[in-house]
Structures are given as structure tokens and as C-alpha cells.
């Protein structure tokens, strides 16, 4: 079995965290800066929309390690925690290529 680092997973994971931070900072800054200009209903809509977007991104990021395709053949992989070849790490095993992809995430990260 080959062990390789997944070429795109960690980059997408970091982009998700940056998106959550941007939503929180941007939405919070908008509420602070334009709080007096927005009608009361507009503040609630902005706040609930912001919380909904952060919740959806958080759920998508928590499910991301379990829905990975092999970058080599495109086959669905089986996600593993604590594989003997990569202890204390998330990995994705492709049965067709016989490759264990290191996702770059440690257990508890």
C-alpha cells in the first residue's frame, strides 16, 4: 500500500476556516458600523443570515473528511482514523489504487 499526502484536501479545509472568519468579522463589522442606519428588522435578518451561513460552513467542514475522492482515479475513498501507517491522523484509503491518502489533519485538530 502506498502512503501519499492528499494534494488538495488541506487547502480546502483552510479556505473553509478563512471563510468562517471572514463571515464573522465582516458581519460583525457591518452590524457595528451600520447598526444605527439599519432598521430593526434588517439587523435581525443580517444576524440570522450570518449565523446560518456560519452553521452551514461548519457542518460542511465537519463532514468533509468523510466525503473524499481519490485524486488519482476519482474513486470514493474510505476515511480512517488511526490507520497503522498513519497513527493519530485522518487518512483516506482508495481500494482501487491501494493508496492511503494523508489528509494532513491530526486527531483532535
Gaussian input, Z-matrix of N, CA and C with variables (Angstrom, degrees):
# hf/3-21g

backbone

0 1
 N
 C     1     B1
 C     2     B2     1     A1
 N     3     B3     2     A2     1     D1
 C     4     B4     3     A3     2     D2
 C     5     B5     4     A4     3     D3
 N     6     B6     5     A5     4     D4
 C     7     B7     6     A6     5     D5
 C     8     B8     7     A7     6     D6
 N     9     B9     8     A8     7     D7
 C    10    B10     9     A9     8     D8
 C    11    B11    10    A10     9     D9
 N    12    B12    11    A11    10    D10
 C    13    B13    12    A12    11    D11
 C    14    B14    13    A13    12    D12
 N    15    B15    14    A14    13    D13
 C    16    B16    15    A15    14    D14
 C    17    B17    16    A16    15    D15
 N    18    B18    17    A17    16    D16
 C    19    B19    18    A18    17    D17
 C    20    B20    19    A19    18    D18
 N    21    B21    20    A20    19    D19
 C    22    B22    21    A21    20    D20
 C    23    B23    22    A22    21    D21
 N    24    B24    23    A23    22    D22
 C    25    B25    24    A24    23    D23
 C    26    B26    25    A25    24    D24
 N    27    B27    26    A26    25    D25
 C    28    B28    27    A27    26    D26
 C    29    B29    28    A28    27    D27
 N    30    B30    29    A29    28    D28
 C    31    B31    30    A30    29    D29
 C    32    B32    31    A31    30    D30
 N    33    B33    32    A32    31    D31
 C    34    B34    33    A33    32    D32
 C    35    B35    34    A34    33    D33
 N    36    B36    35    A35    34    D34
 C    37    B37    36    A36    35    D35
 C    38    B38    37    A37    36    D36
 N    39    B39    38    A38    37    D37
 C    40    B40    39    A39    38    D38
 C    41    B41    40    A40    39    D39
 N    42    B42    41    A41    40    D40
 C    43    B43    42    A42    41    D41
 C    44    B44    43    A43    42    D42
 N    45    B45    44    A44    43    D43
 C    46    B46    45    A45    44    D44
 C    47    B47    46    A46    45    D45
 N    48    B48    47    A47    46    D46
 C    49    B49    48    A48    47    D47
 C    50    B50    49    A49    48    D48
 N    51    B51    50    A50    49    D49
 C    52    B52    51    A51    50    D50
 C    53    B53    52    A52    51    D51
 N    54    B54    53    A53    52    D52
 C    55    B55    54    A54    53    D53
 C    56    B56    55    A55    54    D54
 N    57    B57    56    A56    55    D55
 C    58    B58    57    A57    56    D56
 C    59    B59    58    A58    57    D57
 N    60    B60    59    A59    58    D58
 C    61    B61    60    A60    59    D59
 C    62    B62    61    A61    60    D60
 N    63    B63    62    A62    61    D61
 C    64    B64    63    A63    62    D62
 C    65    B65    64    A64    63    D63
 N    66    B66    65    A65    64    D64
 C    67    B67    66    A66    65    D65
 C    68    B68    67    A67    66    D66
 N    69    B69    68    A68    67    D67
 C    70    B70    69    A69    68    D68
 C    71    B71    70    A70    69    D69
 N    72    B72    71    A71    70    D70
 C    73    B73    72    A72    71    D71
 C    74    B74    73    A73    72    D72
 N    75    B75    74    A74    73    D73
 C    76    B76    75    A75    74    D74
 C    77    B77    76    A76    75    D75
 N    78    B78    77    A77    76    D76
 C    79    B79    78    A78    77    D77
 C    80    B80    79    A79    78    D78
 N    81    B81    80    A80    79    D79
 C    82    B82    81    A81    80    D80
 C    83    B83    82    A82    81    D81
 N    84    B84    83    A83    82    D82
 C    85    B85    84    A84    83    D83
 C    86    B86    85    A85    84    D84
 N    87    B87    86    A86    85    D85
 C    88    B88    87    A87    86    D86
 C    89    B89    88    A88    87    D87
 N    90    B90    89    A89    88    D88
 C    91    B91    90    A90    89    D89
 C    92    B92    91    A91    90    D90
 N    93    B93    92    A92    91    D91
 C    94    B94    93    A93    92    D92
 C    95    B95    94    A94    93    D93
 N    96    B96    95    A95    94    D94
 C    97    B97    96    A96    95    D95
 C    98    B98    97    A97    96    D96
 N    99    B99    98    A98    97    D97
 C   100   B100    99    A99    98    D98
 C   101   B101   100   A100    99    D99
 N   102   B102   101   A101   100   D100
 C   103   B103   102   A102   101   D101
 C   104   B104   103   A103   102   D102
 N   105   B105   104   A104   103   D103
 C   106   B106   105   A105   104   D104
 C   107   B107   106   A106   105   D105
 N   108   B108   107   A107   106   D106
 C   109   B109   108   A108   107   D107
 C   110   B110   109   A109   108   D108
 N   111   B111   110   A110   109   D109
 C   112   B112   111   A111   110   D110
 C   113   B113   112   A112   111   D111
 N   114   B114   113   A113   112   D112
 C   115   B115   114   A114   113   D113
 C   116   B116   115   A115   114   D114
 N   117   B117   116   A116   115   D115
 C   118   B118   117   A117   116   D116
 C   119   B119   118   A118   117   D117
 N   120   B120   119   A119   118   D118
 C   121   B121   120   A120   119   D119
 C   122   B122   121   A121   120   D120
 N   123   B123   122   A122   121   D121
 C   124   B124   123   A123   122   D122
 C   125   B125   124   A124   123   D123
 N   126   B126   125   A125   124   D124
 C   127   B127   126   A126   125   D125
 C   128   B128   127   A127   126   D126
 N   129   B129   128   A128   127   D127
 C   130   B130   129   A129   128   D128
 C   131   B131   130   A130   129   D129
 N   132   B132   131   A131   130   D130
 C   133   B133   132   A132   131   D131
 C   134   B134   133   A133   132   D132
 N   135   B135   134   A134   133   D133
 C   136   B136   135   A135   134   D134
 C   137   B137   136   A136   135   D135
 N   138   B138   137   A137   136   D136
 C   139   B139   138   A138   137   D137
 C   140   B140   139   A139   138   D138
 N   141   B141   140   A140   139   D139
 C   142   B142   141   A141   140   D140
 C   143   B143   142   A142   141   D141
 N   144   B144   143   A143   142   D142
 C   145   B145   144   A144   143   D143
 C   146   B146   145   A145   144   D144
 N   147   B147   146   A146   145   D145
 C   148   B148   147   A147   146   D146
 C   149   B149   148   A148   147   D147
 N   150   B150   149   A149   148   D148
 C   151   B151   150   A150   149   D149
 C   152   B152   151   A151   150   D150
 N   153   B153   152   A152   151   D151
 C   154   B154   153   A153   152   D152
 C   155   B155   154   A154   153   D153
 N   156   B156   155   A155   154   D154
 C   157   B157   156   A156   155   D155
 C   158   B158   157   A157   156   D156
 N   159   B159   158   A158   157   D157
 C   160   B160   159   A159   158   D158
 C   161   B161   160   A160   159   D159
 N   162   B162   161   A161   160   D160
 C   163   B163   162   A162   161   D161
 C   164   B164   163   A163   162   D162
 N   165   B165   164   A164   163   D163
 C   166   B166   165   A165   164   D164
 C   167   B167   166   A166   165   D165
 N   168   B168   167   A167   166   D166
 C   169   B169   168   A168   167   D167
 C   170   B170   169   A169   168   D168
 N   171   B171   170   A170   169   D169
 C   172   B172   171   A171   170   D170
 C   173   B173   172   A172   171   D171
 N   174   B174   173   A173   172   D172
 C   175   B175   174   A174   173   D173
 C   176   B176   175   A175   174   D174
 N   177   B177   176   A176   175   D175
 C   178   B178   177   A177   176   D176
 C   179   B179   178   A178   177   D177
 N   180   B180   179   A179   178   D178
 C   181   B181   180   A180   179   D179
 C   182   B182   181   A181   180   D180
 N   183   B183   182   A182   181   D181
 C   184   B184   183   A183   182   D182
 C   185   B185   184   A184   183   D183
 N   186   B186   185   A185   184   D184
 C   187   B187   186   A186   185   D185
 C   188   B188   187   A187   186   D186
 N   189   B189   188   A188   187   D187
 C   190   B190   189   A189   188   D188
 C   191   B191   190   A190   189   D189
 N   192   B192   191   A191   190   D190
 C   193   B193   192   A192   191   D191
 C   194   B194   193   A193   192   D192
 N   195   B195   194   A194   193   D193
 C   196   B196   195   A195   194   D194
 C   197   B197   196   A196   195   D195
 N   198   B198   197   A197   196   D196
 C   199   B199   198   A198   197   D197
 C   200   B200   199   A199   198   D198
 N   201   B201   200   A200   199   D199
 C   202   B202   201   A201   200   D200
 C   203   B203   202   A202   201   D201
 N   204   B204   203   A203   202   D202
 C   205   B205   204   A204   203   D203
 C   206   B206   205   A205   204   D204
 N   207   B207   206   A206   205   D205
 C   208   B208   207   A207   206   D206
 C   209   B209   208   A208   207   D207
 N   210   B210   209   A209   208   D208
 C   211   B211   210   A210   209   D209
 C   212   B212   211   A211   210   D210
 N   213   B213   212   A212   211   D211
 C   214   B214   213   A213   212   D212
 C   215   B215   214   A214   213   D213
 N   216   B216   215   A215   214   D214
 C   217   B217   216   A216   215   D215
 C   218   B218   217   A217   216   D216
 N   219   B219   218   A218   217   D217
 C   220   B220   219   A219   218   D218
 C   221   B221   220   A220   219   D219
 N   222   B222   221   A221   220   D220
 C   223   B223   222   A222   221   D221
 C   224   B224   223   A223   222   D222
 N   225   B225   224   A224   223   D223
 C   226   B226   225   A225   224   D224
 C   227   B227   226   A226   225   D225
 N   228   B228   227   A227   226   D226
 C   229   B229   228   A228   227   D227
 C   230   B230   229   A229   228   D228
 N   231   B231   230   A230   229   D229
 C   232   B232   231   A231   230   D230
 C   233   B233   232   A232   231   D231
 N   234   B234   233   A233   232   D232
 C   235   B235   234   A234   233   D233
 C   236   B236   235   A235   234   D234
 N   237   B237   236   A236   235   D235
 C   238   B238   237   A237   236   D236
 C   239   B239   238   A238   237   D237
 N   240   B240   239   A239   238   D238
 C   241   B241   240   A240   239   D239
 C   242   B242   241   A241   240   D240
 N   243   B243   242   A242   241   D241
 C   244   B244   243   A243   242   D242
 C   245   B245   244   A244   243   D243
 N   246   B246   245   A245   244   D244
 C   247   B247   246   A246   245   D245
 C   248   B248   247   A247   246   D246
 N   249   B249   248   A248   247   D247
 C   250   B250   249   A249   248   D248
 C   251   B251   250   A250   249   D249
 N   252   B252   251   A251   250   D250
 C   253   B253   252   A252   251   D251
 C   254   B254   253   A253   252   D252
 N   255   B255   254   A254   253   D253
 C   256   B256   255   A255   254   D254
 C   257   B257   256   A256   255   D255
 N   258   B258   257   A257   256   D256
 C   259   B259   258   A258   257   D257
 C   260   B260   259   A259   258   D258
 N   261   B261   260   A260   259   D259
 C   262   B262   261   A261   260   D260
 C   263   B263   262   A262   261   D261
 N   264   B264   263   A263   262   D262
 C   265   B265   264   A264   263   D263
 C   266   B266   265   A265   264   D264
 N   267   B267   266   A266   265   D265
 C   268   B268   267   A267   266   D266
 C   269   B269   268   A268   267   D267
 N   270   B270   269   A269   268   D268
 C   271   B271   270   A270   269   D269
 C   272   B272   271   A271   270   D270
 N   273   B273   272   A272   271   D271
 C   274   B274   273   A273   272   D272
 C   275   B275   274   A274   273   D273
 N   276   B276   275   A275   274   D274
 C   277   B277   276   A276   275   D275
 C   278   B278   277   A277   276   D276
 N   279   B279   278   A278   277   D277
 C   280   B280   279   A279   278   D278
 C   281   B281   280   A280   279   D279
 N   282   B282   281   A281   280   D280
 C   283   B283   282   A282   281   D281
 C   284   B284   283   A283   282   D282
 N   285   B285   284   A284   283   D283
 C   286   B286   285   A285   284   D284
 C   287   B287   286   A286   285   D285
 N   288   B288   287   A287   286   D286
 C   289   B289   288   A288   287   D287
 C   290   B290   289   A289   288   D288
 N   291   B291   290   A290   289   D289
 C   292   B292   291   A291   290   D290
 C   293   B293   292   A292   291   D291
 N   294   B294   293   A293   292   D292
 C   295   B295   294   A294   293   D293
 C   296   B296   295   A295   294   D294
 N   297   B297   296   A296   295   D295
 C   298   B298   297   A297   296   D296
 C   299   B299   298   A298   297   D297
 N   300   B300   299   A299   298   D298
 C   301   B301   300   A300   299   D299
 C   302   B302   301   A301   300   D300
 N   303   B303   302   A302   301   D301
 C   304   B304   303   A303   302   D302
 C   305   B305   304   A304   303   D303
 N   306   B306   305   A305   304   D304
 C   307   B307   306   A306   305   D305
 C   308   B308   307   A307   306   D306
 N   309   B309   308   A308   307   D307
 C   310   B310   309   A309   308   D308
 C   311   B311   310   A310   309   D309
 N   312   B312   311   A311   310   D310
 C   313   B313   312   A312   311   D311
 C   314   B314   313   A313   312   D312
 N   315   B315   314   A314   313   D313
 C   316   B316   315   A315   314   D314
 C   317   B317   316   A316   315   D315
 N   318   B318   317   A317   316   D316
 C   319   B319   318   A318   317   D317
 C   320   B320   319   A319   318   D318
 N   321   B321   320   A320   319   D319
 C   322   B322   321   A321   320   D320
 C   323   B323   322   A322   321   D321
 N   324   B324   323   A323   322   D322
 C   325   B325   324   A324   323   D323
 C   326   B326   325   A325   324   D324

   B1=1.4486
   B2=1.5309
   B3=1.3174
   B4=1.4594
   B5=1.5292
   B6=1.3159
   B7=1.4609
   B8=1.5221
   B9=1.3389
   B10=1.4692
   B11=1.5165
   B12=1.3084
   B13=1.4595
   B14=1.5234
   B15=1.3422
   B16=1.4655
   B17=1.5276
   B18=1.3407
   B19=1.4677
   B20=1.5285
   B21=1.3388
   B22=1.4701
   B23=1.5132
   B24=1.3194
   B25=1.4619
   B26=1.5271
   B27=1.3233
   B28=1.4665
   B29=1.5262
   B30=1.3250
   B31=1.4633
   B32=1.5325
   B33=1.3335
   B34=1.4688
   B35=1.5232
   B36=1.3139
   B37=1.4683
   B38=1.5328
   B39=1.3236
   B40=1.4719
   B41=1.5271
   B42=1.3270
   B43=1.4634
   B44=1.5250
   B45=1.3187
   B46=1.4690
   B47=1.5158
   B48=1.3316
   B49=1.4616
   B50=1.5247
   B51=1.3138
   B52=1.4718
   B53=1.5286
   B54=1.3315
   B55=1.4614
   B56=1.5225
   B57=1.3331
   B58=1.4683
   B59=1.5216
   B60=1.3273
   B61=1.4722
   B62=1.5197
   B63=1.3328
   B64=1.4655
   B65=1.5264
   B66=1.3215
   B67=1.4649
   B68=1.5191
   B69=1.3238
   B70=1.4628
   B71=1.5282
   B72=1.3235
   B73=1.4713
   B74=1.5288
   B75=1.3267
   B76=1.4620
   B77=1.5144
   B78=1.3309
   B79=1.4656
   B80=1.5149
   B81=1.3360
   B82=1.4664
   B83=1.5150
   B84=1.3369
   B85=1.4710
   B86=1.5103
   B87=1.3248
   B88=1.4632
   B89=1.5196
   B90=1.3192
   B91=1.4673
   B92=1.5227
   B93=1.3261
   B94=1.4679
   B95=1.5321
   B96=1.3402
   B97=1.4652
   B98=1.5296
   B99=1.3191
   B100=1.4659
   B101=1.5143
   B102=1.2989
   B103=1.4636
   B104=1.5109
   B105=1.3355
   B106=1.4580
   B107=1.5239
   B108=1.3332
   B109=1.4570
   B110=1.5257
   B111=1.3368
   B112=1.4644
   B113=1.5218
   B114=1.3204
   B115=1.4666
   B116=1.5260
   B117=1.3101
   B118=1.4697
   B119=1.5305
   B120=1.3256
   B121=1.4640
   B122=1.5311
   B123=1.3321
   B124=1.4604
   B125=1.5127
   B126=1.3286
   B127=1.4654
   B128=1.5177
   B129=1.3134
   B130=1.4574
   B131=1.5167
   B132=1.3322
   B133=1.4594
   B134=1.5215
   B135=1.3242
   B136=1.4658
   B137=1.5273
   B138=1.3138
   B139=1.4673
   B140=1.5260
   B141=1.3344
   B142=1.4640
   B143=1.5251
   B144=1.3284
   B145=1.4618
   B146=1.5203
   B147=1.3202
   B148=1.4582
   B149=1.5231
   B150=1.3254
   B151=1.4669
   B152=1.5271
   B153=1.3392
   B154=1.4596
   B155=1.5185
   B156=1.3365
   B157=1.4650
   B158=1.5251
   B159=1.3207
   B160=1.4706
   B161=1.5257
   B162=1.3315
   B163=1.4616
   B164=1.5296
   B165=1.3318
   B166=1.4641
   B167=1.5291
   B168=1.3321
   B169=1.4646
   B170=1.5255
   B171=1.3260
   B172=1.4643
   B173=1.5313
   B174=1.3304
   B175=1.4700
   B176=1.5274
   B177=1.3309
   B178=1.4654
   B179=1.5267
   B180=1.3366
   B181=1.4616
   B182=1.5247
   B183=1.3360
   B184=1.4659
   B185=1.5298
   B186=1.3376
   B187=1.4670
   B188=1.5274
   B189=1.3192
   B190=1.4692
   B191=1.5260
   B192=1.3389
   B193=1.4693
   B194=1.5285
   B195=1.3215
   B196=1.4622
   B197=1.5266
   B198=1.3318
   B199=1.4660
   B200=1.5202
   B201=1.3125
   B202=1.4578
   B203=1.5173
   B204=1.3085
   B205=1.4644
   B206=1.5217
   B207=1.3080
   B208=1.4563
   B209=1.5300
   B210=1.3376
   B211=1.4600
   B212=1.5274
   B213=1.3120
   B214=1.4627
   B215=1.5362
   B216=1.3353
   B217=1.4760
   B218=1.5247
   B219=1.3412
   B220=1.4485
   B221=1.5197
   B222=1.3176
   B223=1.4704
   B224=1.5361
   B225=1.3353
   B226=1.4679
   B227=1.5333
   B228=1.3143
   B229=1.4636
   B230=1.5174
   B231=1.3245
   B232=1.4537
   B233=1.5185
   B234=1.3262
   B235=1.4590
   B236=1.5180
   B237=1.3200
   B238=1.4641
   B239=1.5180
   B240=1.2947
   B241=1.4665
   B242=1.5202
   B243=1.2993
   B244=1.4677
   B245=1.5264
   B246=1.3190
   B247=1.4650
   B248=1.5316
   B249=1.3233
   B250=1.4723
   B251=1.5318
   B252=1.3375
   B253=1.4660
   B254=1.5377
   B255=1.3428
   B256=1.4679
   B257=1.5306
   B258=1.3219
   B259=1.4630
   B260=1.5286
   B261=1.3242
   B262=1.4706
   B263=1.5249
   B264=1.3304
   B265=1.4691
   B266=1.5254
   B267=1.3414
   B268=1.4611
   B269=1.5178
   B270=1.3297
   B271=1.4595
   B272=1.5254
   B273=1.3260
   B274=1.4588
   B275=1.5261
   B276=1.3217
   B277=1.4630
   B278=1.5270
   B279=1.3305
   B280=1.4576
   B281=1.5232
   B282=1.3196
   B283=1.4731
   B284=1.5212
   B285=1.3227
   B286=1.4615
   B287=1.5258
   B288=1.3385
   B289=1.4779
   B290=1.5280
   B291=1.3391
   B292=1.4642
   B293=1.5266
   B294=1.3418
   B295=1.4628
   B296=1.5177
   B297=1.3178
   B298=1.4528
   B299=1.5234
   B300=1.3263
   B301=1.4634
   B302=1.5131
   B303=1.3258
   B304=1.4614
   B305=1.5215
   B306=1.3521
   B307=1.4521
   B308=1.5202
   B309=1.3115
   B310=1.4649
   B311=1.5098
   B312=1.3373
   B313=1.4585
   B314=1.5134
   B315=1.3141
   B316=1.4482
   B317=1.5273
   B318=1.3010
   B319=1.4657
   B320=1.5265
   B321=1.3214
   B322=1.4610
   B323=1.5310
   B324=1.3312
   B325=1.4805
   B326=1.5055
   A1=108.75
   A2=116.07
   A3=122.10
   A4=109.35
   A5=116.84
   A6=122.19
   A7=107.02
   A8=116.09
   A9=121.49
   A10=109.48
   A11=115.70
   A12=121.59
   A13=108.79
   A14=116.81
   A15=121.26
   A16=108.25
   A17=118.25
   A18=120.02
   A19=115.46
   A20=119.71
   A21=119.22
   A22=114.78
   A23=119.97
   A24=120.45
   A25=112.79
   A26=117.95
   A27=120.51
   A28=111.61
   A29=116.47
   A30=120.39
   A31=110.28
   A32=117.20
   A33=120.91
   A34=111.11
   A35=117.05
   A36=122.25
   A37=109.97
   A38=117.13
   A39=121.34
   A40=110.55
   A41=117.91
   A42=121.13
   A43=110.25
   A44=117.83
   A45=121.13
   A46=112.09
   A47=117.64
   A48=120.38
   A49=111.76
   A50=117.29
   A51=120.82
   A52=109.83
   A53=117.62
   A54=120.97
   A55=111.14
   A56=117.44
   A57=120.15
   A58=110.17
   A59=117.32
   A60=120.66
   A61=110.75
   A62=117.56
   A63=120.75
   A64=111.04
   A65=117.08
   A66=119.92
   A67=111.58
   A68=116.03
   A69=119.10
   A70=112.14
   A71=116.51
   A72=120.05
   A73=110.47
   A74=116.81
   A75=120.02
   A76=112.96
   A77=116.57
   A78=119.58
   A79=112.24
   A80=116.28
   A81=119.50
   A82=112.18
   A83=115.55
   A84=119.21
   A85=112.07
   A86=117.21
   A87=120.79
   A88=110.52
   A89=116.90
   A90=119.38
   A91=111.64
   A92=116.89
   A93=120.08
   A94=110.63
   A95=116.82
   A96=120.48
   A97=112.26
   A98=117.12
   A99=119.92
   A100=112.55
   A101=117.75
   A102=121.34
   A103=113.61
   A104=117.51
   A105=120.49
   A106=111.84
   A107=117.35
   A108=120.50
   A109=113.12
   A110=117.50
   A111=120.87
   A112=110.33
   A113=117.12
   A114=117.80
   A115=109.45
   A116=116.31
   A117=120.89
   A118=111.83
   A119=117.24
   A120=120.61
   A121=110.81
   A122=117.42
   A123=121.44
   A124=112.16
   A125=117.34
   A126=120.37
   A127=110.86
   A128=117.08
   A129=120.91
   A130=112.02
   A131=116.37
   A132=120.59
   A133=110.19
   A134=117.38
   A135=121.22
   A136=110.88
   A137=117.09
   A138=120.83
   A139=111.46
   A140=118.11
   A141=120.41
   A142=111.59
   A143=117.46
   A144=120.03
   A145=111.53
   A146=116.34
   A147=121.93
   A148=111.17
   A149=116.90
   A150=120.50
   A151=111.44
   A152=117.45
   A153=121.00
   A154=112.10
   A155=116.91
   A156=120.75
   A157=111.21
   A158=117.53
   A159=121.14
   A160=110.39
   A161=117.74
   A162=121.23
   A163=111.14
   A164=117.57
   A165=120.37
   A166=111.45
   A167=117.36
   A168=120.10
   A169=111.67
   A170=116.63
   A171=120.26
   A172=111.21
   A173=116.84
   A174=120.37
   A175=109.97
   A176=117.22
   A177=120.47
   A178=111.09
   A179=117.41
   A180=120.41
   A181=112.01
   A182=117.09
   A183=118.25
   A184=111.34
   A185=118.14
   A186=121.33
   A187=112.56
   A188=117.74
   A189=121.75
   A190=114.40
   A191=120.40
   A192=118.18
   A193=113.90
   A194=117.44
   A195=120.19
   A196=113.32
   A197=118.01
   A198=121.11
   A199=109.21
   A200=116.94
   A201=122.05
   A202=109.56
   A203=115.94
   A204=121.85
   A205=108.31
   A206=115.26
   A207=121.08
   A208=108.47
   A209=118.02
   A210=119.40
   A211=113.24
   A212=116.85
   A213=120.20
   A214=111.91
   A215=117.85
   A216=119.96
   A217=113.69
   A218=119.16
   A219=121.89
   A220=114.88
   A221=117.48
   A222=122.16
   A223=109.91
   A224=116.57
   A225=120.73
   A226=108.49
   A227=115.96
   A228=120.64
   A229=110.37
   A230=115.10
   A231=121.95
   A232=107.71
   A233=116.20
   A234=120.47
   A235=110.04
   A236=114.98
   A237=121.30
   A238=109.82
   A239=114.52
   A240=121.41
   A241=106.15
   A242=116.20
   A243=120.86
   A244=112.98
   A245=118.30
   A246=120.28
   A247=107.72
   A248=118.74
   A249=120.37
   A250=112.94
   A251=117.34
   A252=120.38
   A253=112.15
   A254=117.07
   A255=122.28
   A256=109.24
   A257=118.63
   A258=119.62
   A259=111.23
   A260=115.34
   A261=122.67
   A262=112.77
   A263=118.37
   A264=122.03
   A265=109.50
   A266=115.24
   A267=121.04
   A268=107.83
   A269=115.61
   A270=120.27
   A271=108.40
   A272=116.05
   A273=122.23
   A274=107.92
   A275=116.18
   A276=121.17
   A277=109.99
   A278=116.18
   A279=122.36
   A280=108.07
   A281=116.11
   A282=119.87
   A283=111.73
   A284=117.22
   A285=119.91
   A286=111.18
   A287=117.56
   A288=121.78
   A289=112.89
   A290=116.82
   A291=121.71
   A292=110.42
   A293=114.91
   A294=121.65
   A295=109.01
   A296=116.46
   A297=122.52
   A298=106.81
   A299=116.70
   A300=121.98
   A301=109.80
   A302=117.15
   A303=122.72
   A304=107.19
   A305=116.55
   A306=120.03
   A307=113.19
   A308=117.85
   A309=120.55
   A310=113.54
   A311=118.28
   A312=122.26
   A313=109.42
   A314=115.79
   A315=119.87
   A316=109.72
   A317=116.48
   A318=120.47
   A319=106.89
   A320=116.33
   A321=121.22
   A322=113.06
   A323=118.79
   A324=120.55
   A325=110.34
   D1=134.26
   D2=178.14
   D3=-89.13
   D4=144.67
   D5=174.54
   D6=-118.38
   D7=121.04
   D8=179.63
   D9=-136.44
   D10=157.51
   D11=176.44
   D12=-82.95
   D13=132.49
   D14=179.53
   D15=-66.98
   D16=129.58
   D17=-171.67
   D18=-74.08
   D19=-23.19
   D20=-173.32
   D21=-124.09
   D22=-14.47
   D23=-170.70
   D24=-62.06
   D25=-50.20
   D26=-175.20
   D27=-64.15
   D28=-35.48
   D29=178.20
   D30=-62.47
   D31=-43.90
   D32=178.53
   D33=-65.93
   D34=-36.00
   D35=178.65
   D36=-63.40
   D37=-45.71
   D38=179.71
   D39=-65.72
   D40=-39.50
   D41=177.68
   D42=-60.51
   D43=-37.70
   D44=176.88
   D45=-62.71
   D46=-43.92
   D47=177.04
   D48=-64.26
   D49=-39.69
   D50=178.34
   D51=-64.76
   D52=-38.57
   D53=178.72
   D54=-64.60
   D55=-41.77
   D56=177.97
   D57=-63.28
   D58=-44.50
   D59=179.24
   D60=-62.74
   D61=-41.88
   D62=179.55
   D63=-64.30
   D64=-40.83
   D65=177.85
   D66=-63.17
   D67=-44.02
   D68=-179.30
   D69=-66.56
   D70=-46.46
   D71=-179.29
   D72=-68.48
   D73=-45.25
   D74=-179.42
   D75=-65.40
   D76=-44.69
   D77=179.39
   D78=-68.13
   D79=-42.16
   D80=177.27
   D81=-64.18
   D82=-41.46
   D83=177.47
   D84=-64.33
   D85=-37.36
   D86=177.87
   D87=-65.19
   D88=-43.66
   D89=178.58
   D90=-63.51
   D91=-38.27
   D92=-179.89
   D93=-72.16
   D94=-46.80
   D95=-175.03
   D96=-71.79
   D97=-42.28
   D98=-174.79
   D99=-107.60
   D100=15.26
   D101=-176.68
   D102=-55.71
   D103=-38.17
   D104=-179.18
   D105=-76.95
   D106=-25.48
   D107=-176.66
   D108=-85.38
   D109=-26.03
   D110=-178.72
   D111=-79.84
   D112=139.89
   D113=171.91
   D114=-67.31
   D115=162.93
   D116=-176.56
   D117=-57.77
   D118=-38.88
   D119=179.49
   D120=-66.68
   D121=-36.91
   D122=179.53
   D123=-64.69
   D124=-34.92
   D125=177.53
   D126=-65.12
   D127=-43.15
   D128=179.71
   D129=-65.38
   D130=-42.07
   D131=178.83
   D132=-63.36
   D133=-44.11
   D134=179.06
   D135=-63.69
   D136=-43.83
   D137=-179.30
   D138=-64.77
   D139=-47.56
   D140=-179.50
   D141=-67.68
   D142=-36.81
   D143=175.98
   D144=-63.63
   D145=-41.41
   D146=178.05
   D147=-63.46
   D148=-46.57
   D149=179.25
   D150=-65.09
   D151=-38.41
   D152=177.63
   D153=-64.04
   D154=-42.65
   D155=179.19
   D156=-64.89
   D157=-42.52
   D158=178.34
   D159=-64.53
   D160=-40.82
   D161=178.70
   D162=-64.14
   D163=-44.40
   D164=179.73
   D165=-63.81
   D166=-42.69
   D167=177.26
   D168=-63.77
   D169=-39.52
   D170=179.98
   D171=-64.26
   D172=-42.53
   D173=178.63
   D174=-65.40
   D175=-43.85
   D176=179.64
   D177=-61.40
   D178=-39.65
   D179=-179.85
   D180=-70.88
   D181=-32.96
   D182=179.20
   D183=-74.04
   D184=-25.69
   D185=177.71
   D186=-88.89
   D187=-15.80
   D188=-174.96
   D189=-55.96
   D190=-41.73
   D191=-179.49
   D192=-64.87
   D193=-14.82
   D194=-176.75
   D195=-100.94
   D196=1.54
   D197=179.36
   D198=-130.96
   D199=72.38
   D200=-174.23
   D201=-117.83
   D202=139.15
   D203=174.11
   D204=-104.67
   D205=149.95
   D206=177.57
   D207=-69.09
   D208=127.25
   D209=179.19
   D210=-69.74
   D211=-18.29
   D212=-178.55
   D213=-84.67
   D214=-48.05
   D215=-174.32
   D216=-117.24
   D217=-11.69
   D218=178.73
   D219=84.50
   D220=0.89
   D221=179.83
   D222=-72.17
   D223=147.58
   D224=174.96
   D225=-65.31
   D226=141.54
   D227=-178.25
   D228=-108.31
   D229=165.80
   D230=175.42
   D231=-106.07
   D232=120.67
   D233=-179.02
   D234=-78.73
   D235=137.25
   D236=179.96
   D237=-125.78
   D238=148.33
   D239=170.09
   D240=-116.46
   D241=132.54
   D242=178.13
   D243=63.41
   D244=46.47
   D245=172.82
   D246=-66.74
   D247=147.16
   D248=-177.93
   D249=-57.49
   D250=-32.44
   D251=-179.60
   D252=-75.43
   D253=-27.28
   D254=-179.28
   D255=-131.88
   D256=77.78
   D257=-179.08
   D258=-67.35
   D259=145.39
   D260=177.69
   D261=63.67
   D262=26.87
   D263=-178.61
   D264=-137.42
   D265=153.92
   D266=168.69
   D267=-83.16
   D268=139.35
   D269=177.71
   D270=-144.15
   D271=162.15
   D272=178.92
   D273=-126.64
   D274=125.49
   D275=-176.49
   D276=-102.51
   D277=124.88
   D278=175.28
   D279=-98.56
   D280=119.58
   D281=-178.23
   D282=-73.29
   D283=-34.13
   D284=-177.69
   D285=-68.85
   D286=-48.40
   D287=-177.96
   D288=-84.66
   D289=-13.83
   D290=-173.24
   D291=56.29
   D292=47.05
   D293=179.96
   D294=-120.12
   D295=137.67
   D296=173.74
   D297=-104.14
   D298=113.28
   D299=-177.53
   D300=-90.78
   D301=122.26
   D302=174.63
   D303=-78.93
   D304=120.85
   D305=-176.86
   D306=-84.67
   D307=-9.00
   D308=178.19
   D309=83.01
   D310=8.72
   D311=178.76
   D312=-112.46
   D313=129.13
   D314=175.07
   D315=-88.02
   D316=158.98
   D317=176.22
   D318=-65.99
   D319=126.60
   D320=179.55
   D321=92.75
   D322=0.64
   D323=177.24
   D324=-74.45

